[in-house]
Amino acid sequence: MNSTEGKVLNRKVLGVQFLFTGVLILSGIIYHWFVPGDGRHSPGKLKVSVNSATKEELVSVPYIGEKTADEIIRLRNREKITDLKQLSHLRYYKKFKYYLKVE
């Protein structure tokens, strides 16, 4: 193989690597757009009721810490939560809402 053939082969290999990397990045973006949550957890399998869950159960939900669990309990003690949007002011609401349900 001469020098020119080696350069052409290297360019082809490099092109395939760039194409593969682009496909991986694009698939990650598409997955992020169409799958709720952040992809690290499986929304829908864990559904905790905001009106009956204990503090420990709320803390077990991804993105809900002790302070957020305390705030949810404080809110539901004042008035029953009828819609998850009542929690929209809480930190990470857009991420943890997929793991909660209202009963």
C-alpha positions as CSV (number, residue, x, y, z in Angstrom):
1,M,0.0,0.0,0.0
2,N,1.4,3.3,-1.0
3,S,1.2,6.6,0.9
4,T,-1.8,7.9,-1.0
5,E,-3.8,4.7,-0.4
6,G,-3.1,4.9,3.3
7,K,-4.3,8.5,3.5
8,V,-7.5,7.7,1.6
9,L,-8.1,4.7,4.0
10,N,-7.5,6.9,7.0
11,R,-10.0,9.5,5.8
12,K,-12.6,6.8,5.2
13,V,-12.1,5.4,8.7
14,L,-12.2,8.9,10.2
15,G,-15.4,9.6,8.3
16,V,-17.1,6.5,9.6
17,Q,-16.0,7.3,13.1
18,F,-17.5,10.8,12.8
19,L,-20.7,9.4,11.4
20,F,-21.0,6.9,14.2
21,T,-20.4,9.6,16.8
22,G,-23.0,11.8,15.2
23,V,-25.6,9.0,15.2
24,L,-24.9,8.3,18.9
25,I,-25.3,12.0,19.8
26,L,-28.5,12.4,17.7
27,S,-30.0,9.2,19.3
28,G,-29.3,10.6,22.7
29,I,-31.0,13.9,21.9
30,I,-34.0,12.1,20.4
31,Y,-34.3,9.8,23.4
32,H,-34.2,12.8,25.8
33,W,-37.0,14.6,23.9
34,F,-39.4,11.6,23.9
35,V,-38.7,9.9,27.2
36,P,-40.0,11.6,30.3
37,G,-37.6,12.0,33.2
38,D,-33.9,12.1,32.8
39,G,-33.3,8.6,31.4
40,R,-31.5,7.4,34.6
41,H,-34.8,6.1,36.2
42,S,-37.8,4.5,34.7
43,P,-40.8,6.8,35.2
44,G,-44.1,5.1,35.6
45,K,-42.8,2.0,37.5
46,L,-42.6,4.0,40.7
47,K,-45.7,6.0,41.4
48,V,-46.0,7.4,44.9
49,S,-49.3,9.0,46.0
50,V,-48.6,12.6,47.2
51,N,-51.6,12.5,49.6
52,S,-50.8,9.3,51.4
53,A,-47.1,8.7,51.2
54,T,-44.9,8.9,54.2
55,K,-41.8,11.2,54.3
56,E,-39.6,8.1,53.7
57,E,-41.7,7.1,50.6
58,L,-41.5,10.7,49.2
59,V,-37.7,10.8,49.8
60,S,-37.4,7.5,47.9
61,V,-38.6,9.3,44.7
62,P,-35.8,10.5,42.5
63,Y,-35.2,14.3,42.9
64,I,-37.2,14.6,46.1
65,G,-35.0,15.3,49.2
66,E,-36.0,15.7,52.8
67,K,-36.8,19.5,52.4
68,T,-39.0,18.9,49.4
69,A,-40.8,15.9,51.1
70,D,-41.4,18.2,54.2
71,E,-42.9,20.9,51.9
72,I,-45.2,18.4,50.1
73,I,-46.4,17.1,53.5
74,R,-46.9,20.7,54.7
75,L,-48.9,21.5,51.6
76,R,-51.1,18.4,51.7
77,N,-51.8,19.0,55.4
78,R,-53.2,22.4,54.6
79,E,-55.3,21.2,51.6
80,K,-55.5,18.0,49.8
81,I,-53.5,18.0,46.6
82,T,-55.8,17.4,43.7
83,D,-53.4,18.2,40.8
84,L,-49.6,17.7,40.6
85,K,-49.4,21.3,39.2
86,Q,-49.9,22.4,42.8
87,L,-46.3,21.3,43.4
88,S,-44.9,23.1,40.3
89,H,-43.1,25.7,42.4
90,L,-40.9,23.1,44.1
91,R,-37.4,22.5,43.0
92,Y,-36.9,19.7,40.4
93,Y,-40.7,19.5,39.9
94,K,-40.3,18.9,36.1
95,K,-38.2,15.8,36.9
96,F,-40.0,14.2,39.9
97,K,-43.6,14.8,38.7
98,Y,-43.3,11.6,36.6
99,Y,-42.9,9.5,39.7
100,L,-46.0,10.8,41.6
101,K,-49.7,10.4,41.4
102,V,-52.7,12.0,42.9
103,E,-55.4,9.7,44.5
